[in-house]
Amino acid sequence: MTSLKPFPTNPTEQAEDALRLLEALHRLRGLGWRTVTVDRLVRIANGDDTAMPPHPADAPKSARGTYHR
C-alpha cells in the first residue's frame, strides 16, 4: 500500500493538495463512481497524475461505473 507523504507546512501547498483531492472527487462523481480505494486517494494526494480519474467530458465509456482501482 502506498504511504501518504508528510503534511505540508506551507499553506499554499496545503491548499493545492486540498484542491487536487476536490477535483478528483468531482471527477469521480461525474463518472458515477461510488467507491474508490484508499490507495488511489493516497496516490492522488501525493500528486500521482496517473491516479487521477479522467475528466467526465472526455472519458471513455469503460471509465464509467461504480468501482475502479
N, C-alpha and C positions, 0 to 999 in steps of 0.2 A: 504494500500500500504506500502511496505517496505521502510524504510528510509535509506539513504546512510550513512555509517559510516564516521566519520571525516577524512579528507585527512591526510595521514601520513606525518610527517615532516622528517622522516628518508628516505634518497634517496634509500636505499636498499628495504625498504617496498614499496616505490612508484614504483620501477621497478618491484617488484613481482606482485603488483596489475595490472600493465600495461600488463605484460606478461600473466597473468591469463585471462584478457579480450581478448588479441590477440589470445590465444589458443582457447578460446570459439568461437571467430569469425571464426577461421579456421575450427573448427568442424561444425559450423552452415552452412558454405558454402559447406563443403564436404557432408553434409547431404541433401543439396538442400533447406534448409530453407531460405525463402525470407523475412520473418518478424519474429520478436521476441518481446515480451513485455518488456517494460521498467522495470517492476517489476523483470523479470528474469535477466536482465542485472545488476540491483542493487544487487540482491542476489548473482550473480557471483562475482561482485566487492567486496562484503562483505565477500567472502570466503565460501559461501554455496556450498558444493560439490554436493548436490542433484540437484542444479540448472544447473550444467554443462551438456551440451548435451553429448550424448555418442560418443565415438570415431567412425568415419565413417567406419573403417575397421571391427569392431565387432558389429555394431549397427543392431538391428532387422529391418526388412522391415517396421514395423509400425512406426519407428522413422524417416523415410524419408518422406518428404513432404514439404509444404510451410509455415505452421504456427503451432507453438506449444507454450503452456504456460509453 
